[in-house]
Amino acid sequence: MSTVKLTVNGKAVAVDVEDRTLLVQLLRDHLNLTGTHVGCDTSQCGACVVHMDGRAVKSCTMLAGQADGASITTIEGIAKGDELHPMQAAFRDNHGLQCGYCTPGMIMSAIDIVHRHGGQLDEATVRHELEGNICRCTGYHNIVKAVLDAAGRMKVAQAAE
């Protein structure tokens, strides 16, 4: 057993876990943050994406101990109270989801994409960047529309801050 200390969605936590515990298990099973999904356990689908120190990581292939001391943001931590994050709002407004299983990972990956590309995105870049996230329902068209829409919204929100 090891104690993993980290900040999750702005709150400091310390959790005793077995050394083999994955980050996704710590989040779901120990902290009850079930928005982060397990889809494949092999880092192929992207349903488990969270942000660690501001960068997207696949939490199903990362040991919890590797996140010791880090700041983790999950899908539950991106809205401001009742106000959706611009990416969440864009997914809603552009019908970027159907069953919703991949949506948390898609949104977390998409936020990272926008941050890394500074909002300067085109359809080809978004499609390329989302290759590590699998959606079996939508065909990606509305997901790509949502990401491009959110990139503009995030730029405006950032300018307002």
MODELLER restraints for C-alpha pairs under 7 A, 6 or more apart:
rsr = mdl.restraints
at = mdl.atoms
rsr.add(forms.Gaussian(group=physical.xy_distance, feature=features.Distance(at['CA:1:A'], at['CA:16:A']), mean=6.34, stdev=0.5))
rsr.add(forms.Gaussian(group=physical.xy_distance, feature=features.Distance(at['CA:1:A'], at['CA:17:A']), mean=5.38, stdev=0.5))
rsr.add(forms.Gaussian(group=physical.xy_distance, feature=features.Distance(at['CA:1:A'], at['CA:18:A']), mean=4.40, stdev=0.5))
rsr.add(forms.Gaussian(group=physical.xy_distance, feature=features.Distance(at['CA:1:A'], at['CA:19:A']), mean=5.80, stdev=0.5))
rsr.add(forms.Gaussian(group=physical.xy_distance, feature=features.Distance(at['CA:2:A'], at['CA:16:A']), mean=5.47, stdev=0.5))
rsr.add(forms.Gaussian(group=physical.xy_distance, feature=features.Distance(at['CA:2:A'], at['CA:17:A']), mean=5.56, stdev=0.5))
rsr.add(forms.Gaussian(group=physical.xy_distance, feature=features.Distance(at['CA:2:A'], at['CA:18:A']), mean=6.20, stdev=0.5))
rsr.add(forms.Gaussian(group=physical.xy_distance, feature=features.Distance(at['CA:2:A'], at['CA:19:A']), mean=6.17, stdev=0.5))
rsr.add(forms.Gaussian(group=physical.xy_distance, feature=features.Distance(at['CA:3:A'], at['CA:14:A']), mean=6.31, stdev=0.5))
rsr.add(forms.Gaussian(group=physical.xy_distance, feature=features.Distance(at['CA:3:A'], at['CA:15:A']), mean=5.38, stdev=0.5))
rsr.add(forms.Gaussian(group=physical.xy_distance, feature=features.Distance(at['CA:3:A'], at['CA:16:A']), mean=4.29, stdev=0.5))
rsr.add(forms.Gaussian(group=physical.xy_distance, feature=features.Distance(at['CA:3:A'], at['CA:17:A']), mean=6.33, stdev=0.5))
rsr.add(forms.Gaussian(group=physical.xy_distance, feature=features.Distance(at['CA:4:A'], at['CA:14:A']), mean=5.49, stdev=0.5))
rsr.add(forms.Gaussian(group=physical.xy_distance, feature=features.Distance(at['CA:4:A'], at['CA:15:A']), mean=5.27, stdev=0.5))
rsr.add(forms.Gaussian(group=physical.xy_distance, feature=features.Distance(at['CA:4:A'], at['CA:16:A']), mean=6.30, stdev=0.5))
rsr.add(forms.Gaussian(group=physical.xy_distance, feature=features.Distance(at['CA:4:A'], at['CA:65:A']), mean=5.92, stdev=0.5))
rsr.add(forms.Gaussian(group=physical.xy_distance, feature=features.Distance(at['CA:4:A'], at['CA:68:A']), mean=5.17, stdev=0.5))
rsr.add(forms.Gaussian(group=physical.xy_distance, feature=features.Distance(at['CA:5:A'], at['CA:13:A']), mean=5.72, stdev=0.5))
rsr.add(forms.Gaussian(group=physical.xy_distance, feature=features.Distance(at['CA:5:A'], at['CA:14:A']), mean=4.27, stdev=0.5))
rsr.add(forms.Gaussian(group=physical.xy_distance, feature=features.Distance(at['CA:5:A'], at['CA:15:A']), mean=6.53, stdev=0.5))
rsr.add(forms.Gaussian(group=physical.xy_distance, feature=features.Distance(at['CA:5:A'], at['CA:68:A']), mean=5.30, stdev=0.5))
rsr.add(forms.Gaussian(group=physical.xy_distance, feature=features.Distance(at['CA:5:A'], at['CA:69:A']), mean=5.62, stdev=0.5))
rsr.add(forms.Gaussian(group=physical.xy_distance, feature=features.Distance(at['CA:6:A'], at['CA:12:A']), mean=5.86, stdev=0.5))
rsr.add(forms.Gaussian(group=physical.xy_distance, feature=features.Distance(at['CA:6:A'], at['CA:13:A']), mean=5.57, stdev=0.5))
rsr.add(forms.Gaussian(group=physical.xy_distance, feature=features.Distance(at['CA:6:A'], at['CA:14:A']), mean=6.51, stdev=0.5))
rsr.add(forms.Gaussian(group=physical.xy_distance, feature=features.Distance(at['CA:6:A'], at['CA:67:A']), mean=6.97, stdev=0.5))
rsr.add(forms.Gaussian(group=physical.xy_distance, feature=features.Distance(at['CA:6:A'], at['CA:68:A']), mean=5.54, stdev=0.5))
rsr.add(forms.Gaussian(group=physical.xy_distance, feature=features.Distance(at['CA:6:A'], at['CA:69:A']), mean=4.73, stdev=0.5))
rsr.add(forms.Gaussian(group=physical.xy_distance, feature=features.Distance(at['CA:6:A'], at['CA:70:A']), mean=5.22, stdev=0.5))
rsr.add(forms.Gaussian(group=physical.xy_distance, feature=features.Distance(at['CA:6:A'], at['CA:71:A']), mean=5.96, stdev=0.5))
rsr.add(forms.Gaussian(group=physical.xy_distance, feature=features.Distance(at['CA:7:A'], at['CA:13:A']), mean=5.88, stdev=0.5))
rsr.add(forms.Gaussian(group=physical.xy_distance, feature=features.Distance(at['CA:7:A'], at['CA:70:A']), mean=6.36, stdev=0.5))
rsr.add(forms.Gaussian(group=physical.xy_distance, feature=features.Distance(at['CA:7:A'], at['CA:71:A']), mean=4.63, stdev=0.5))
rsr.add(forms.Gaussian(group=physical.xy_distance, feature=features.Distance(at['CA:7:A'], at['CA:72:A']), mean=5.95, stdev=0.5))
rsr.add(forms.Gaussian(group=physical.xy_distance, feature=features.Distance(at['CA:8:A'], at['CA:71:A']), mean=6.01, stdev=0.5))
rsr.add(forms.Gaussian(group=physical.xy_distance, feature=features.Distance(at['CA:8:A'], at['CA:72:A']), mean=4.72, stdev=0.5))
rsr.add(forms.Gaussian(group=physical.xy_distance, feature=features.Distance(at['CA:8:A'], at['CA:73:A']), mean=5.79, stdev=0.5))
rsr.add(forms.Gaussian(group=physical.xy_distance, feature=features.Distance(at['CA:9:A'], at['CA:72:A']), mean=6.22, stdev=0.5))
rsr.add(forms.Gaussian(group=physical.xy_distance, feature=features.Distance(at['CA:9:A'], at['CA:73:A']), mean=4.84, stdev=0.5))
rsr.add(forms.Gaussian(group=physical.xy_distance, feature=features.Distance(at['CA:9:A'], at['CA:74:A']), mean=6.57, stdev=0.5))
rsr.add(forms.Gaussian(group=physical.xy_distance, feature=features.Distance(at['CA:9:A'], at['CA:77:A']), mean=4.80, stdev=0.5))
rsr.add(forms.Gaussian(group=physical.xy_distance, feature=features.Distance(at['CA:19:A'], at['CA:65:A']), mean=6.88, stdev=0.5))
rsr.add(forms.Gaussian(group=physical.xy_distance, feature=features.Distance(at['CA:20:A'], at['CA:63:A']), mean=6.57, stdev=0.5))
rsr.add(forms.Gaussian(group=physical.xy_distance, feature=features.Distance(at['CA:21:A'], at['CA:63:A']), mean=5.86, stdev=0.5))
rsr.add(forms.Gaussian(group=physical.xy_distance, feature=features.Distance(at['CA:21:A'], at['CA:64:A']), mean=5.79, stdev=0.5))
rsr.add(forms.Gaussian(group=physical.xy_distance, feature=features.Distance(at['CA:22:A'], at['CA:59:A']), mean=6.96, stdev=0.5))
rsr.add(forms.Gaussian(group=physical.xy_distance, feature=features.Distance(at['CA:22:A'], at['CA:60:A']), mean=6.13, stdev=0.5))
rsr.add(forms.Gaussian(group=physical.xy_distance, feature=features.Distance(at['CA:22:A'], at['CA:61:A']), mean=6.70, stdev=0.5))
rsr.add(forms.Gaussian(group=physical.xy_distance, feature=features.Distance(at['CA:22:A'], at['CA:62:A']), mean=5.61, stdev=0.5))
rsr.add(forms.Gaussian(group=physical.xy_distance, feature=features.Distance(at['CA:22:A'], at['CA:63:A']), mean=4.22, stdev=0.5))
rsr.add(forms.Gaussian(group=physical.xy_distance, feature=features.Distance(at['CA:22:A'], at['CA:64:A']), mean=4.96, stdev=0.5))
rsr.add(forms.Gaussian(group=physical.xy_distance, feature=features.Distance(at['CA:23:A'], at['CA:59:A']), mean=5.16, stdev=0.5))
rsr.add(forms.Gaussian(group=physical.xy_distance, feature=features.Distance(at['CA:23:A'], at['CA:60:A']), mean=6.49, stdev=0.5))
rsr.add(forms.Gaussian(group=physical.xy_distance, feature=features.Distance(at['CA:23:A'], at['CA:62:A']), mean=5.70, stdev=0.5))
rsr.add(forms.Gaussian(group=physical.xy_distance, feature=features.Distance(at['CA:23:A'], at['CA:63:A']), mean=5.33, stdev=0.5))
rsr.add(forms.Gaussian(group=physical.xy_distance, feature=features.Distance(at['CA:23:A'], at['CA:64:A']), mean=4.08, stdev=0.5))
rsr.add(forms.Gaussian(group=physical.xy_distance, feature=features.Distance(at['CA:24:A'], at['CA:36:A']), mean=6.97, stdev=0.5))
rsr.add(forms.Gaussian(group=physical.xy_distance, feature=features.Distance(at['CA:24:A'], at['CA:48:A']), mean=6.81, stdev=0.5))
rsr.add(forms.Gaussian(group=physical.xy_distance, feature=features.Distance(at['CA:24:A'], at['CA:59:A']), mean=4.92, stdev=0.5))
rsr.add(forms.Gaussian(group=physical.xy_distance, feature=features.Distance(at['CA:24:A'], at['CA:60:A']), mean=5.30, stdev=0.5))
rsr.add(forms.Gaussian(group=physical.xy_distance, feature=features.Distance(at['CA:26:A'], at['CA:64:A']), mean=6.55, stdev=0.5))
rsr.add(forms.Gaussian(group=physical.xy_distance, feature=features.Distance(at['CA:27:A'], at['CA:33:A']), mean=5.36, stdev=0.5))
rsr.add(forms.Gaussian(group=physical.xy_distance, feature=features.Distance(at['CA:28:A'], at['CA:34:A']), mean=4.82, stdev=0.5))
rsr.add(forms.Gaussian(group=physical.xy_distance, feature=features.Distance(at['CA:35:A'], at['CA:75:A']), mean=6.10, stdev=0.5))
rsr.add(forms.Gaussian(group=physical.xy_distance, feature=features.Distance(at['CA:35:A'], at['CA:76:A']), mean=6.59, stdev=0.5))
rsr.add(forms.Gaussian(group=physical.xy_distance, feature=features.Distance(at['CA:35:A'], at['CA:104:A']), mean=6.46, stdev=0.5))
rsr.add(forms.Gaussian(group=physical.xy_distance, feature=features.Distance(at['CA:36:A'], at['CA:47:A']), mean=6.81, stdev=0.5))
rsr.add(forms.Gaussian(group=physical.xy_distance, feature=features.Distance(at['CA:36:A'], at['CA:48:A']), mean=5.14, stdev=0.5))
rsr.add(forms.Gaussian(group=physical.xy_distance, feature=features.Distance(at['CA:36:A'], at['CA:49:A']), mean=6.96, stdev=0.5))
rsr.add(forms.Gaussian(group=physical.xy_distance, feature=features.Distance(at['CA:36:A'], at['CA:74:A']), mean=6.78, stdev=0.5))
rsr.add(forms.Gaussian(group=physical.xy_distance, feature=features.Distance(at['CA:36:A'], at['CA:75:A']), mean=6.86, stdev=0.5))
rsr.add(forms.Gaussian(group=physical.xy_distance, feature=features.Distance(at['CA:36:A'], at['CA:104:A']), mean=6.44, stdev=0.5))
rsr.add(forms.Gaussian(group=physical.xy_distance, feature=features.Distance(at['CA:37:A'], at['CA:47:A']), mean=5.19, stdev=0.5))
rsr.add(forms.Gaussian(group=physical.xy_distance, feature=features.Distance(at['CA:37:A'], at['CA:48:A']), mean=4.93, stdev=0.5))
rsr.add(forms.Gaussian(group=physical.xy_distance, feature=features.Distance(at['CA:38:A'], at['CA:47:A']), mean=6.03, stdev=0.5))
rsr.add(forms.Gaussian(group=physical.xy_distance, feature=features.Distance(at['CA:38:A'], at['CA:48:A']), mean=5.59, stdev=0.5))
rsr.add(forms.Gaussian(group=physical.xy_distance, feature=features.Distance(at['CA:38:A'], at['CA:60:A']), mean=6.79, stdev=0.5))
rsr.add(forms.Gaussian(group=physical.xy_distance, feature=features.Distance(at['CA:39:A'], at['CA:45:A']), mean=6.37, stdev=0.5))
rsr.add(forms.Gaussian(group=physical.xy_distance, feature=features.Distance(at['CA:39:A'], at['CA:47:A']), mean=5.77, stdev=0.5))
rsr.add(forms.Gaussian(group=physical.xy_distance, feature=features.Distance(at['CA:41:A'], at['CA:60:A']), mean=5.60, stdev=0.5))
rsr.add(forms.Gaussian(group=physical.xy_distance, feature=features.Distance(at['CA:41:A'], at['CA:61:A']), mean=6.93, stdev=0.5))
rsr.add(forms.Gaussian(group=physical.xy_distance, feature=features.Distance(at['CA:42:A'], at['CA:61:A']), mean=6.71, stdev=0.5))
rsr.add(forms.Gaussian(group=physical.xy_distance, feature=features.Distance(at['CA:43:A'], at['CA:58:A']), mean=6.25, stdev=0.5))
rsr.add(forms.Gaussian(group=physical.xy_distance, feature=features.Distance(at['CA:43:A'], at['CA:60:A']), mean=6.50, stdev=0.5))
rsr.add(forms.Gaussian(group=physical.xy_distance, feature=features.Distance(at['CA:43:A'], at['CA:61:A']), mean=6.17, stdev=0.5))
rsr.add(forms.Gaussian(group=physical.xy_distance, feature=features.Distance(at['CA:44:A'], at['CA:132:A']), mean=6.30, stdev=0.5))
rsr.add(forms.Gaussian(group=physical.xy_distance, feature=features.Distance(at['CA:45:A'], at['CA:132:A']), mean=6.19, stdev=0.5))
rsr.add(forms.Gaussian(group=physical.xy_distance, feature=features.Distance(at['CA:45:A'], at['CA:133:A']), mean=4.85, stdev=0.5))
rsr.add(forms.Gaussian(group=physical.xy_distance, feature=features.Distance(at['CA:45:A'], at['CA:134:A']), mean=4.80, stdev=0.5))
rsr.add(forms.Gaussian(group=physical.xy_distance, feature=features.Distance(at['CA:46:A'], at['CA:58:A']), mean=6.42, stdev=0.5))
rsr.add(forms.Gaussian(group=physical.xy_distance, feature=features.Distance(at['CA:46:A'], at['CA:105:A']), mean=5.55, stdev=0.5))
rsr.add(forms.Gaussian(group=physical.xy_distance, feature=features.Distance(at['CA:46:A'], at['CA:132:A']), mean=5.94, stdev=0.5))
rsr.add(forms.Gaussian(group=physical.xy_distance, feature=features.Distance(at['CA:46:A'], at['CA:133:A']), mean=4.37, stdev=0.5))
rsr.add(forms.Gaussian(group=physical.xy_distance, feature=features.Distance(at['CA:46:A'], at['CA:134:A']), mean=6.52, stdev=0.5))
rsr.add(forms.Gaussian(group=physical.xy_distance, feature=features.Distance(at['CA:47:A'], at['CA:102:A']), mean=4.98, stdev=0.5))
rsr.add(forms.Gaussian(group=physical.xy_distance, feature=features.Distance(at['CA:47:A'], at['CA:104:A']), mean=6.68, stdev=0.5))
rsr.add(forms.Gaussian(group=physical.xy_distance, feature=features.Distance(at['CA:47:A'], at['CA:105:A']), mean=4.38, stdev=0.5))
rsr.add(forms.Gaussian(group=physical.xy_distance, feature=features.Distance(at['CA:47:A'], at['CA:133:A']), mean=6.97, stdev=0.5))
rsr.add(forms.Gaussian(group=physical.xy_distance, feature=features.Distance(at['CA:48:A'], at['CA:58:A']), mean=5.49, stdev=0.5))
rsr.add(forms.Gaussian(group=physical.xy_distance, feature=features.Distance(at['CA:48:A'], at['CA:59:A']), mean=5.46, stdev=0.5))
rsr.add(forms.Gaussian(group=physical.xy_distance, feature=features.Distance(at['CA:48:A'], at['CA:60:A']), mean=6.04, stdev=0.5))
rsr.add(forms.Gaussian(group=physical.xy_distance, feature=features.Distance(at['CA:48:A'], at['CA:105:A']), mean=5.60, stdev=0.5))
rsr.add(forms.Gaussian(group=physical.xy_distance, feature=features.Distance(at['CA:49:A'], at['CA:56:A']), mean=6.20, stdev=0.5))
rsr.add(forms.Gaussian(group=physical.xy_distance, feature=features.Distance(at['CA:49:A'], at['CA:57:A']), mean=5.44, stdev=0.5))
rsr.add(forms.Gaussian(group=physical.xy_distance, feature=features.Distance(at['CA:49:A'], at['CA:58:A']), mean=4.52, stdev=0.5))
rsr.add(forms.Gaussian(group=physical.xy_distance, feature=features.Distance(at['CA:49:A'], at['CA:59:A']), mean=5.94, stdev=0.5))
rsr.add(forms.Gaussian(group=physical.xy_distance, feature=features.Distance(at['CA:49:A'], at['CA:105:A']), mean=4.65, stdev=0.5))
rsr.add(forms.Gaussian(group=physical.xy_distance, feature=features.Distance(at['CA:49:A'], at['CA:108:A']), mean=6.15, stdev=0.5))
rsr.add(forms.Gaussian(group=physical.xy_distance, feature=features.Distance(at['CA:49:A'], at['CA:109:A']), mean=6.55, stdev=0.5))
rsr.add(forms.Gaussian(group=physical.xy_distance, feature=features.Distance(at['CA:50:A'], at['CA:56:A']), mean=5.62, stdev=0.5))
rsr.add(forms.Gaussian(group=physical.xy_distance, feature=features.Distance(at['CA:50:A'], at['CA:57:A']), mean=5.65, stdev=0.5))
rsr.add(forms.Gaussian(group=physical.xy_distance, feature=features.Distance(at['CA:50:A'], at['CA:58:A']), mean=6.56, stdev=0.5))
rsr.add(forms.Gaussian(group=physical.xy_distance, feature=features.Distance(at['CA:50:A'], at['CA:59:A']), mean=6.56, stdev=0.5))
rsr.add(forms.Gaussian(group=physical.xy_distance, feature=features.Distance(at['CA:50:A'], at['CA:72:A']), mean=6.97, stdev=0.5))
rsr.add(forms.Gaussian(group=physical.xy_distance, feature=features.Distance(at['CA:50:A'], at['CA:73:A']), mean=5.98, stdev=0.5))
rsr.add(forms.Gaussian(group=physical.xy_distance, feature=features.Distance(at['CA:50:A'], at['CA:74:A']), mean=5.11, stdev=0.5))
rsr.add(forms.Gaussian(group=physical.xy_distance, feature=features.Distance(at['CA:50:A'], at['CA:108:A']), mean=6.02, stdev=0.5))
rsr.add(forms.Gaussian(group=physical.xy_distance, feature=features.Distance(at['CA:51:A'], at['CA:57:A']), mean=5.92, stdev=0.5))
rsr.add(forms.Gaussian(group=physical.xy_distance, feature=features.Distance(at['CA:51:A'], at['CA:72:A']), mean=5.54, stdev=0.5))
rsr.add(forms.Gaussian(group=physical.xy_distance, feature=features.Distance(at['CA:51:A'], at['CA:73:A']), mean=5.02, stdev=0.5))
rsr.add(forms.Gaussian(group=physical.xy_distance, feature=features.Distance(at['CA:51:A'], at['CA:74:A']), mean=6.59, stdev=0.5))
rsr.add(forms.Gaussian(group=physical.xy_distance, feature=features.Distance(at['CA:52:A'], at['CA:70:A']), mean=6.42, stdev=0.5))
rsr.add(forms.Gaussian(group=physical.xy_distance, feature=features.Distance(at['CA:52:A'], at['CA:71:A']), mean=5.62, stdev=0.5))
rsr.add(forms.Gaussian(group=physical.xy_distance, feature=features.Distance(at['CA:52:A'], at['CA:72:A']), mean=4.59, stdev=0.5))
rsr.add(forms.Gaussian(group=physical.xy_distance, feature=features.Distance(at['CA:52:A'], at['CA:73:A']), mean=6.56, stdev=0.5))
rsr.add(forms.Gaussian(group=physical.xy_distance, feature=features.Distance(at['CA:53:A'], at['CA:70:A']), mean=6.07, stdev=0.5))
rsr.add(forms.Gaussian(group=physical.xy_distance, feature=features.Distance(at['CA:53:A'], at['CA:71:A']), mean=5.03, stdev=0.5))
rsr.add(forms.Gaussian(group=physical.xy_distance, feature=features.Distance(at['CA:53:A'], at['CA:72:A']), mean=6.34, stdev=0.5))
rsr.add(forms.Gaussian(group=physical.xy_distance, feature=features.Distance(at['CA:55:A'], at['CA:112:A']), mean=6.28, stdev=0.5))
rsr.add(forms.Gaussian(group=physical.xy_distance, feature=features.Distance(at['CA:56:A'], at['CA:108:A']), mean=6.86, stdev=0.5))
rsr.add(forms.Gaussian(group=physical.xy_distance, feature=features.Distance(at['CA:56:A'], at['CA:109:A']), mean=5.97, stdev=0.5))
rsr.add(forms.Gaussian(group=physical.xy_distance, feature=features.Distance(at['CA:56:A'], at['CA:112:A']), mean=5.93, stdev=0.5))
rsr.add(forms.Gaussian(group=physical.xy_distance, feature=features.Distance(at['CA:75:A'], at['CA:104:A']), mean=5.79, stdev=0.5))
rsr.add(forms.Gaussian(group=physical.xy_distance, feature=features.Distance(at['CA:75:A'], at['CA:108:A']), mean=6.74, stdev=0.5))
rsr.add(forms.Gaussian(group=physical.xy_distance, feature=features.Distance(at['CA:78:A'], at['CA:85:A']), mean=5.88, stdev=0.5))
rsr.add(forms.Gaussian(group=physical.xy_distance, feature=features.Distance(at['CA:79:A'], at['CA:85:A']), mean=4.69, stdev=0.5))
rsr.add(forms.Gaussian(group=physical.xy_distance, feature=features.Distance(at['CA:86:A'], at['CA:150:A']), mean=5.66, stdev=0.5))
rsr.add(forms.Gaussian(group=physical.xy_distance, feature=features.Distance(at['CA:86:A'], at['CA:153:A']), mean=5.95, stdev=0.5))
rsr.add(forms.Gaussian(group=physical.xy_distance, feature=features.Distance(at['CA:86:A'], at['CA:154:A']), mean=6.03, stdev=0.5))
rsr.add(forms.Gaussian(group=physical.xy_distance, feature=features.Distance(at['CA:87:A'], at['CA:107:A']), mean=6.42, stdev=0.5))
rsr.add(forms.Gaussian(group=physical.xy_distance, feature=features.Distance(at['CA:87:A'], at['CA:111:A']), mean=6.78, stdev=0.5))
rsr.add(forms.Gaussian(group=physical.xy_distance, feature=features.Distance(at['CA:87:A'], at['CA:147:A']), mean=6.83, stdev=0.5))
rsr.add(forms.Gaussian(group=physical.xy_distance, feature=features.Distance(at['CA:87:A'], at['CA:150:A']), mean=4.95, stdev=0.5))
rsr.add(forms.Gaussian(group=physical.xy_distance, feature=features.Distance(at['CA:88:A'], at['CA:107:A']), mean=6.78, stdev=0.5))
rsr.add(forms.Gaussian(group=physical.xy_distance, feature=features.Distance(at['CA:90:A'], at['CA:146:A']), mean=4.93, stdev=0.5))
rsr.add(forms.Gaussian(group=physical.xy_distance, feature=features.Distance(at['CA:90:A'], at['CA:149:A']), mean=6.14, stdev=0.5))
rsr.add(forms.Gaussian(group=physical.xy_distance, feature=features.Distance(at['CA:90:A'], at['CA:150:A']), mean=5.39, stdev=0.5))
rsr.add(forms.Gaussian(group=physical.xy_distance, feature=features.Distance(at['CA:91:A'], at['CA:97:A']), mean=6.82, stdev=0.5))
rsr.add(forms.Gaussian(group=physical.xy_distance, feature=features.Distance(at['CA:91:A'], at['CA:143:A']), mean=6.78, stdev=0.5))
rsr.add(forms.Gaussian(group=physical.xy_distance, feature=features.Distance(at['CA:91:A'], at['CA:146:A']), mean=5.01, stdev=0.5))
rsr.add(forms.Gaussian(group=physical.xy_distance, feature=features.Distance(at['CA:94:A'], at['CA:142:A']), mean=5.96, stdev=0.5))
rsr.add(forms.Gaussian(group=physical.xy_distance, feature=features.Distance(at['CA:94:A'], at['CA:145:A']), mean=6.61, stdev=0.5))
rsr.add(forms.Gaussian(group=physical.xy_distance, feature=features.Distance(at['CA:94:A'], at['CA:146:A']), mean=5.43, stdev=0.5))
rsr.add(forms.Gaussian(group=physical.xy_distance, feature=features.Distance(at['CA:95:A'], at['CA:142:A']), mean=6.05, stdev=0.5))
rsr.add(forms.Gaussian(group=physical.xy_distance, feature=features.Distance(at['CA:96:A'], at['CA:142:A']), mean=4.64, stdev=0.5))
rsr.add(forms.Gaussian(group=physical.xy_distance, feature=features.Distance(at['CA:96:A'], at['CA:143:A']), mean=4.33, stdev=0.5))
rsr.add(forms.Gaussian(group=physical.xy_distance, feature=features.Distance(at['CA:96:A'], at['CA:146:A']), mean=6.05, stdev=0.5))
rsr.add(forms.Gaussian(group=physical.xy_distance, feature=features.Distance(at['CA:97:A'], at['CA:103:A']), mean=6.42, stdev=0.5))
rsr.add(forms.Gaussian(group=physical.xy_distance, feature=features.Distance(at['CA:97:A'], at['CA:138:A']), mean=6.56, stdev=0.5))
rsr.add(forms.Gaussian(group=physical.xy_distance, feature=features.Distance(at['CA:98:A'], at['CA:137:A']), mean=6.24, stdev=0.5))
rsr.add(forms.Gaussian(group=physical.xy_distance, feature=features.Distance(at['CA:98:A'], at['CA:138:A']), mean=6.46, stdev=0.5))
rsr.add(forms.Gaussian(group=physical.xy_distance, feature=features.Distance(at['CA:102:A'], at['CA:135:A']), mean=5.99, stdev=0.5))
rsr.add(forms.Gaussian(group=physical.xy_distance, feature=features.Distance(at['CA:106:A'], at['CA:133:A']), mean=6.45, stdev=0.5))
rsr.add(forms.Gaussian(group=physical.xy_distance, feature=features.Distance(at['CA:110:A'], at['CA:147:A']), mean=6.25, stdev=0.5))
rsr.add(forms.Gaussian(group=physical.xy_distance, feature=features.Distance(at['CA:113:A'], at['CA:129:A']), mean=7.00, stdev=0.5))
rsr.add(forms.Gaussian(group=physical.xy_distance, feature=features.Distance(at['CA:114:A'], at['CA:151:A']), mean=5.85, stdev=0.5))
rsr.add(forms.Gaussian(group=physical.xy_distance, feature=features.Distance(at['CA:119:A'], at['CA:151:A']), mean=4.96, stdev=0.5))
rsr.add(forms.Gaussian(group=physical.xy_distance, feature=features.Distance(at['CA:119:A'], at['CA:152:A']), mean=6.68, stdev=0.5))
rsr.add(forms.Gaussian(group=physical.xy_distance, feature=features.Distance(at['CA:119:A'], at['CA:155:A']), mean=6.52, stdev=0.5))
rsr.add(forms.Gaussian(group=physical.xy_distance, feature=features.Distance(at['CA:121:A'], at['CA:148:A']), mean=6.78, stdev=0.5))
rsr.add(forms.Gaussian(group=physical.xy_distance, feature=features.Distance(at['CA:123:A'], at['CA:144:A']), mean=6.63, stdev=0.5))
rsr.add(forms.Gaussian(group=physical.xy_distance, feature=features.Distance(at['CA:126:A'], at['CA:144:A']), mean=6.35, stdev=0.5))
rsr.add(forms.Gaussian(group=physical.xy_distance, feature=features.Distance(at['CA:127:A'], at['CA:144:A']), mean=6.80, stdev=0.5))
